[in-house]
Amino acid sequence: MDKTYRIEDLAHLSGATVRTIRAYQDRGLLPRPERRGRANLYSDAHLVRLRQIADLLDRGYTLASIKELLEAWDAGRGLGGVLGLAAEVDGPWSDEQAVRISRAELNERFGGAPDDAAVADAVELGVLEPVPGDEDSFVVPSPQELSVAVELYAAGVPLSAISGHLRELRGQVEHIAARFLEFTTEHVFARYLDGPHRPTEAEAAEAASLVRRLRPLAQHTVDAELARAMRLLAGRHLRRHLGAGEKPDALKIDRNVVIPAETMWAVEALVGPEQATEFITLAAEREVRARSLDRLAANNSPSGDLDETP
């Protein structure tokens, strides 16, 4: 026979509050309890459901989405595959293991002198994560990223410049990640995500398997393209500064420009991802020419109104 619980006991076991449990009932997320005399009794099924809700909330689902998933589960369409897909996407996208570092060790790696402003920047960027209850320790999610900062600092780059560079780089990398997701969604995952119904158990399991296979492709592509670009641009940069060979035409050197993701999405929605770069380039050139024409006209126009006709 299943165990039964009073609402206070259910709250204690599940980690939810009594008020939250009642709110879930009102929203239809949790079945009503069994009424025995004057007591409301809950079962193990209620406890399992509360833990499912908590898990989905941790994964970023809204209560409305959770209700749809649970209704699908109750209708026999399965929830395990969807949760497996969510776990695959939410899981780590790197083999790196987080490490813990003391404040003293951190100071030593960056010259020995404390720098509260640099530490605050690192915490804001997520390079360091404070340890609750321990002001002298931090968690380092990516030891490799911290090691890069240490090497740059040792080479003479100020910490403020390293933080600024990381902010700029992060915006560009997030744009690359967004484009890769759009690309794979359009060509690979649309059949699982764009239908009128949520994916079945088998479809969700298949999509999770595809995520595992495709996960390293983004990093491999970026690594290869970064190596190609560094080989091309570093050689050009060195020749320019050493004065060796033909002096490069400054107009032919590409430069990276940070564009807000919202702007890029708007442009891509207007002209398509393939034409987005050309559209932005032409729009900028048109604006430059228009301003040049305005300046020339202003410098050479008579004092009268140019729009007047004789």
QUILIN-V809632 format. One record per residue. RES is the residue in one small letter. SS is DSSP state (2 for helix, 1 for strand, 0 for the rest). NEAR is the number of other ideal C-beta (glycine too) atoms within 12 Angstrom. D_FIRST is the distance of its C-alpha to the first C-alpha in Angstrom with 2 decimals. Layout:
RES_SS_NEAR_D_FIRST / RES_SS_NEAR_D_FIRST
//
This chain:
m_0_6_0.00 / d_0_13_3.82 / k_0_16_6.49 / t_1_21_9.12 / y_1_26_12.78 / r_0_22_16.11 / i_2_30_18.67 / e_2_19_20.55 / d_2_23_17.74 / l_2_34_17.09 / a_2_23_20.86 / h_2_17_21.14 / l_2_22_18.65 / s_2_28_20.07 / g_0_18_23.69 / a_0_30_24.29 / t_0_17_25.76 / v_2_22_24.47 / r_2_13_27.45 / t_2_23_26.68 / i_2_35_23.11 / r_2_21_24.64 / a_2_17_27.42 / y_2_34_25.11 / q_2_24_23.52 / d_2_14_27.08 / r_2_20_28.09 / g_0_19_25.31 / l_0_34_23.99 / l_0_36_20.61 / p_0_23_18.62 / r_0_20_18.78 / p_0_25_16.00 / e_1_18_14.31 / r_1_11_16.66 / r_1_12_15.73 / g_0_7_19.06 / r_0_7_21.00 / a_1_15_18.25 / n_1_25_17.12 / l_1_25_13.61 / y_1_37_12.89 / s_1_25_10.00 / d_2_19_10.29 / a_2_24_12.27 / h_2_34_14.72 / l_2_29_15.20 / v_2_23_15.99 / r_2_34_18.29 / l_2_36_20.09 / r_2_21_20.79 / q_2_31_22.13 / i_2_36_24.36 / a_2_25_25.64 / d_2_25_26.48 / l_2_30_28.37 / l_2_23_30.21 / d_2_16_31.32 / r_0_23_32.72 / g_0_13_34.82 / y_0_26_33.13 / t_0_15_33.66 / l_2_22_30.97 / a_2_15_32.51 / s_2_20_32.26 / i_2_32_28.67 / k_2_23_27.82 / e_2_23_29.58 / l_2_35_27.80 / l_2_33_24.33 / e_2_21_25.39 / a_2_24_26.59 / w_2_26_23.30 / d_2_19_21.47 / a_0_15_24.22 / g_0_10_23.52 / r_0_22_26.65 / g_0_23_25.11 / l_0_33_25.34 / g_2_22_25.51 / g_2_27_29.18 / v_2_37_30.23 / l_2_31_28.65 / g_2_26_30.38 / l_2_33_33.63 / a_2_29_33.31 / a_2_23_32.64 / e_2_26_35.71 / v_2_28_37.91 / d_2_18_36.76 / g_0_16_37.08 / p_0_14_40.28 / w_0_21_43.40 / s_0_16_45.24 / d_0_13_44.90 / e_0_16_46.10 / q_0_13_44.04 / a_0_22_44.33 / v_1_22_46.10 / r_1_21_46.70 / i_1_30_50.27 / s_1_19_51.84 / r_2_24_54.35 / a_2_15_57.02 / e_2_19_56.45 / l_2_33_56.51 / n_2_22_59.81 / e_2_14_61.26 / r_2_28_60.50 / f_0_31_62.29 / g_0_16_65.48 / g_0_12_64.36 / a_0_16_64.90 / p_0_17_61.97 / d_0_23_61.82 / d_2_15_59.39 / a_2_15_60.30 / a_2_31_59.57 / v_2_28_56.21 / a_2_18_55.33 / d_2_25_56.35 / a_2_36_54.21 / v_2_23_51.15 / e_2_17_51.83 / l_2_28_52.10 / g_0_21_48.92 / v_0_35_50.94 / l_0_34_49.68 / e_1_23_46.42 / p_1_22_46.36 / v_1_19_43.90 / p_0_9_42.17 / g_0_7_43.38 / d_1_14_46.08 / e_1_13_49.31 / d_1_17_51.06 / s_1_20_48.81 / f_1_31_48.01 / v_1_24_45.80 / v_1_32_47.89 / p_0_24_45.88 / s_0_25_48.80 / p_2_23_50.95 / q_2_18_53.25 / e_2_28_54.02 / l_2_33_54.81 / s_2_19_57.04 / v_2_20_58.98 / a_2_34_59.62 / v_2_27_60.82 / e_2_16_63.23 / l_2_23_64.58 / y_2_28_65.16 / a_2_15_66.94 / a_0_12_69.12 / g_0_11_70.23 / v_0_20_67.98 / p_0_19_67.16 / l_2_32_63.51 / s_2_19_63.99 / a_2_18_65.28 / i_2_30_62.33 / s_2_30_59.90 / g_2_19_61.93 / h_2_24_62.04 / l_2_28_58.27 / r_2_21_57.76 / e_2_19_60.18 / l_2_21_58.70 / r_2_21_55.14 / g_2_24_56.16 / q_2_23_57.81 / v_2_22_54.92 / e_2_21_52.42 / h_2_30_54.71 / i_2_24_54.71 / a_2_21_50.90 / a_2_23_50.72 / r_2_25_53.20 / f_2_28_51.30 / l_2_26_48.08 / e_2_24_50.01 / f_2_21_51.63 / t_2_26_48.51 / t_2_21_46.62 / e_2_17_49.51 / h_2_14_50.05 / v_2_22_46.69 / f_2_28_43.64 / a_2_17_44.83 / r_2_17_43.27 / y_2_28_39.80 / l_2_23_40.26 / d_0_14_42.71 / g_0_13_41.12 / p_0_6_39.87 / h_0_17_36.22 / r_0_29_34.32 / p_0_32_34.43 / t_0_23_32.01 / e_2_24_29.81 / a_2_18_32.66 / e_2_25_35.36 / a_2_32_33.75 / a_2_24_33.35 / e_2_22_36.99 / a_2_33_38.17 / a_2_29_36.47 / s_2_20_38.32 / l_2_26_41.54 / v_2_30_41.09 / r_2_19_40.90 / r_2_15_44.08 / l_2_25_46.01 / r_2_23_45.07 / p_2_16_48.03 / l_2_20_50.54 / a_2_25_51.23 / q_2_20_52.06 / h_2_14_54.15 / t_2_19_56.11 / v_2_22_56.77 / d_2_15_57.81 / a_2_14_60.26 / e_2_17_61.72 / l_2_20_62.07 / a_2_14_63.91 / r_2_14_66.21 / a_2_17_66.94 / m_2_16_67.57 / r_2_14_69.97 / l_2_17_71.85 / l_2_20_71.99 / a_2_15_72.43 / g_2_17_75.44 / r_2_23_76.92 / h_2_16_76.33 / l_2_16_78.03 / r_2_17_81.03 / r_2_19_81.51 / h_2_13_81.61 / l_2_11_83.82 / g_0_10_86.12 / a_0_13_85.95 / g_0_12_86.58 / e_0_10_86.65 / k_0_14_85.57 / p_0_20_82.45 / d_0_10_82.65 / a_2_10_80.49 / l_2_8_79.76 / k_2_11_78.08 / i_0_15_75.64 / d_0_15_72.11 / r_0_11_70.41 / n_0_18_66.78 / v_0_16_66.15 / v_0_19_62.90 / i_0_25_61.86 / p_0_16_58.83 / a_2_23_55.92 / e_2_14_55.90 / t_2_19_59.58 / m_2_27_59.03 / w_2_21_56.18 / a_2_15_58.43 / v_2_26_61.32 / e_2_26_59.19 / a_2_15_57.85 / l_2_15_61.49 / v_2_19_63.20 / g_0_15_60.51 / p_2_22_59.54 / e_2_12_62.43 / q_2_16_65.08 / a_2_25_63.64 / t_2_22_65.81 / e_2_16_68.96 / f_2_23_68.28 / i_2_22_67.94 / t_2_19_71.06 / l_2_16_73.13 / a_2_20_71.96 / a_2_18_73.00 / e_2_15_76.34 / r_2_14_77.02 / e_2_14_76.40 / v_2_14_78.71 / r_2_14_81.44 / a_2_14_81.13 / r_2_14_81.56 / s_2_14_84.51 / l_2_15_86.16 / d_2_15_85.61 / r_2_13_87.21 / l_2_12_90.18 / a_2_14_90.71 / a_2_13_90.56 / n_2_10_93.09 / n_2_11_95.55 / s_0_15_95.24 / p_0_10_98.03 / s_0_8_97.42 / g_0_9_97.23 / d_0_9_94.27 / l_0_12_93.56 / d_0_8_92.14 / e_0_9_95.42 / t_0_6_97.62 / p_0_5_101.40
//
